[in-house]
């Protein structure tokens, strides 16, 4: 059976993360069904100078299409990533508001106990943001802000984004063979 993942792109900064996630999924043979908000389209154009159809392979569904497969729990998806995730989207998910297909698909993942990874993007965070993160976590979501790691010595922004995208894939239980994992630091005695 083919692994299927949902990717939602919202209007927070971080389109590079979504692009690299899609590239990793394509390389891994994972089928991706995508949803992008209007603000997500704007940010994608501003940050990458592109539109969704120019990204790595993905079957796109309309933002307001409640007849799409991911709107029902009977459709089989391994999980969903919201990458990047605005605070407005987080708030809707945390409070069970299904105003559009992104919110509904996330709600379906939660009710079906499927993996839901939220790449929340905002700084600084206010108390409402933090409380919504706690509510989403308590409902079963995984809060995974795109915070770059530097211990692998990434060469550029794309490599940083790719490392984070591989981490999101791992959280969705998609194995990325090329994912760089921390193995410790060798000492002079050869022990970690």
C-alpha positions in Angstrom: 0.0 0.0 0.0 1.3 3.5 -0.9 2.1 5.8 2.0 0.0 8.9 1.7 0.6 12.1 3.7 -1.3 15.4 3.8 0.7 18.7 3.6 -0.9 22.0 4.4 0.8 25.3 3.7 -0.4 28.4 5.5 0.6 32.0 5.4 3.5 32.0 7.9 7.1 32.5 6.7 8.8 29.3 5.8 7.9 28.2 2.3 11.3 26.7 1.9 10.5 24.1 4.6 7.4 23.0 2.6 9.3 22.8 -0.7 12.1 20.6 0.9 9.5 18.4 2.6 7.8 17.8 -0.8 11.2 17.0 -2.4 12.0 14.4 0.3 8.5 12.8 0.0 9.0 12.5 -3.8 12.5 11.0 -3.3 11.0 8.5 -0.8 8.0 7.5 -3.0 5.4 9.0 -0.7 2.2 10.3 -2.2 1.4 13.8 -1.0 -2.0 15.4 -1.0 -1.7 19.2 -0.5 -3.8 22.1 0.6 -2.6 25.7 0.5 -4.3 28.8 2.0 -4.6 32.0 0.1 -2.0 33.6 2.4 0.2 30.5 1.9 0.1 31.2 -1.9 1.1 34.8 -1.3 4.0 33.8 0.9 5.1 31.1 -1.5 5.3 33.7 -4.3 7.1 36.2 -2.1 9.7 33.8 -0.6 10.3 31.4 -3.5 8.9 33.2 -6.5 6.8 30.2 -7.3 3.3 28.8 -7.1 2.1 25.3 -5.9 2.2 23.7 -9.3 5.9 24.4 -9.6 6.7 22.6 -6.4 7.8 18.9 -6.3 5.0 16.5 -7.0 1.8 16.9 -5.0 -1.9 16.5 -5.7 -3.5 19.8 -4.7 -7.0 20.2 -3.3 -8.9 23.5 -3.0 -8.8 25.3 0.3 -12.6 25.2 0.6 -13.3 21.7 -0.9 -14.9 19.8 2.0 -15.6 16.9 -0.4 -11.8 16.2 -0.7 -10.7 12.8 0.6 -8.9 14.2 3.7 -12.2 15.7 5.0 -13.3 12.2 6.0 -11.8 9.8 8.5 -12.6 6.9 6.2 -9.8 8.1 3.8 -6.5 6.5 4.6 -3.6 8.9 5.4 -0.6 8.2 7.5 -0.6 11.7 8.9 -0.5 15.4 8.1 2.0 18.2 8.4 1.1 21.9 8.5 4.2 23.5 7.3 4.5 26.3 8.0 1.6 26.8 10.5 0.3 30.2 11.3 -1.0 31.1 14.8 -4.5 31.4 13.3 -4.4 27.9 11.9 -3.0 26.6 15.3 -5.9 28.4 17.0 -8.5 26.8 14.8 -7.0 23.4 15.2 -6.6 23.7 19.0 -10.2 24.8 19.3 -11.8 22.3 16.9 -12.9 25.0 14.4 -13.2 23.6 10.8 -13.4 26.7 8.8 -11.6 25.3 5.8 -10.1 22.1 4.5 -6.8 22.6 6.3 -8.6 22.8 9.7 -11.0 19.9 8.8 -8.1 17.6 7.7 -6.2 18.4 10.9 -9.4 17.7 12.9 -9.8 14.4 11.1 -6.2 13.4 11.9 -6.8 14.2 15.6 -10.1 12.3 15.8 -8.6 9.3 14.0 -5.5 9.3 16.2 -3.2 9.9 13.2 0.0 11.9 13.3 -0.4 15.7 13.0 2.8 17.8 13.0 2.4 21.5 13.3 5.4 23.5 12.2 4.3 26.6 14.1 6.0 29.9 13.0 5.8 33.0 15.1 8.0 35.0 17.4 7.7 36.2 20.0 4.9 34.0 21.4 2.2 35.4 23.5 0.2 33.5 26.1 -2.7 32.7 23.7 -0.2 31.1 21.3 1.3 29.1 24.1 -2.1 28.0 25.4 -3.2 26.9 21.9 0.0 24.9 21.6 -0.8 23.1 24.8 -4.4 22.5 23.7 -3.2 21.1 20.4 -0.6 18.9 22.1 -3.2 17.6 24.5 -5.5 16.7 21.6 -2.6 14.7 20.1 -0.8 17.1 17.7 3.0 17.3 17.7 4.2 20.8 18.0 7.5 21.1 16.0 8.6 24.7 15.4 11.1 25.0 12.5 14.1 25.7 14.7 17.3 25.0 12.7 20.0 22.8 14.1 23.6 23.8 13.4 25.6 20.8 14.7 25.5 19.1 11.3 27.2 22.3 9.9 24.6 23.0 7.1 26.1 24.6 4.0 23.1 26.9 3.3 19.5 27.6 4.0 18.3 24.8 1.7 20.2 22.3 3.7 18.9 23.7 7.0 15.3 23.4 5.6 16.0 19.9 4.3 17.2 18.7 7.7 14.1 20.1 9.4 11.9 18.6 6.7 13.5 15.2 7.3 12.7 15.6 11.0 9.0 16.3 10.2 9.0 13.2 8.0 10.5 11.1 10.8 7.7 12.4 13.1 5.2 11.2 10.5 6.9 7.8 10.5 8.3 8.2 7.0 11.8 6.9 6.9 14.3 9.1 5.1 17.5 7.1 4.5 19.6 10.2 4.0 18.5 11.9 7.2 21.4 13.0 9.2 21.0 11.8 12.8 23.1 12.8 15.8 25.4 10.0 16.8 27.4 11.8 19.5 30.8 13.3 19.7 33.9 11.2 19.6 36.5 11.9 22.3 40.3 11.4 22.1 39.8 7.9 23.6 37.3 7.0 20.9 34.3 7.0 23.2 31.1 9.0 22.7 
